[in-house]
Amino acid sequence: MGHREDLLEGAKKCLAEKGFVRTTARDIVSASGTNLASIGYHYGSKDALLTQAFIALMEEWGDGFQAGLAGEPGTLERFRSVWEGVLARHEASSPVWSASLEVALGRDTRPELRAMLAASQSEGRRGLVSMVTGTPEEQITEREERTVGAVYQALLNGLMIQWLFDPESAATAEEFTEGMRRIAGELGGAPTPEA
């Protein structure tokens, strides 16, 4: 691996251990075996590097169970399988979720970092839609990403926040799926607005 890859791996480790706010450039250098100047050279800034590390961790998280999803794409069985995968990895992914909440709750203290993370949201939404529906990400329209993807993202964030607060009372995949089935049934007669 070169310095760029070493920095990314070191930043991922630091994010998991310390979060965004407490991670310093020196922490990343120490974890990666590189030097301070290489952060600026390869990523521009520590925050840009941490953002890339966060995105990489989220991609690894999604890739970790996407291949093993059960059920036909677009079915409740697939929906449930996605949430089973999310919950099966909640322990390992909790530092990443904590770090993202840290940035979100920091409001204006790190505007560049917030902007970088906000820019990555559409990619995350596309990934979630793809996971549940089986549609390749490049075929997902902007409208699907901004509607269906936003709902899946809200469900994911909400479930992870429930788990971070109290793992014992967080919904199971079965409960989450039953809740979605009930909601969909109750809304079954609602008119669908034209795009």
MOHU-V893872 format. One record per pair of residues at least 24 apart in sequence whose C-alpha atoms are under 7 Angstrom apart, sorted by the first residue. I is the first residue (numbers start at 0). GAP is how many residues later the second one is. D is the distance in whole Angstrom. If there is no record, write none. Layout:
i = (I | I)
gap = (GAP | GAP)
d = (D | D)
This chain:
i = (2 | 3 | 5 | 6 | 6 | 7 | 7 | 10 | 10 | 11 | 11 | 11 | 14 | 14 | 15 | 15 | 16 | 18 | 18 | 19 | 46 | 50 | 50 | 50 | 65 | 72 | 72 | 72 | 73 | 73 | 75 | 77 | 78 | 78 | 79 | 79 | 79 | 81 | 82 | 83 | 124 | 124 | 124 | 127)
gap = (31 | 38 | 26 | 25 | 27 | 41 | 45 | 39 | 42 | 41 | 42 | 45 | 81 | 84 | 79 | 80 | 78 | 76 | 80 | 79 | 66 | 62 | 65 | 66 | 65 | 59 | 60 | 61 | 58 | 59 | 101 | 54 | 53 | 98 | 93 | 94 | 97 | 50 | 90 | 89 | 24 | 25 | 28 | 24)
d = (6 | 6 | 5 | 5 | 7 | 7 | 6 | 6 | 6 | 5 | 7 | 7 | 7 | 7 | 5 | 6 | 7 | 7 | 5 | 6 | 6 | 7 | 7 | 6 | 6 | 6 | 5 | 5 | 6 | 4 | 7 | 6 | 6 | 7 | 6 | 7 | 5 | 7 | 5 | 5 | 4 | 6 | 6 | 6)
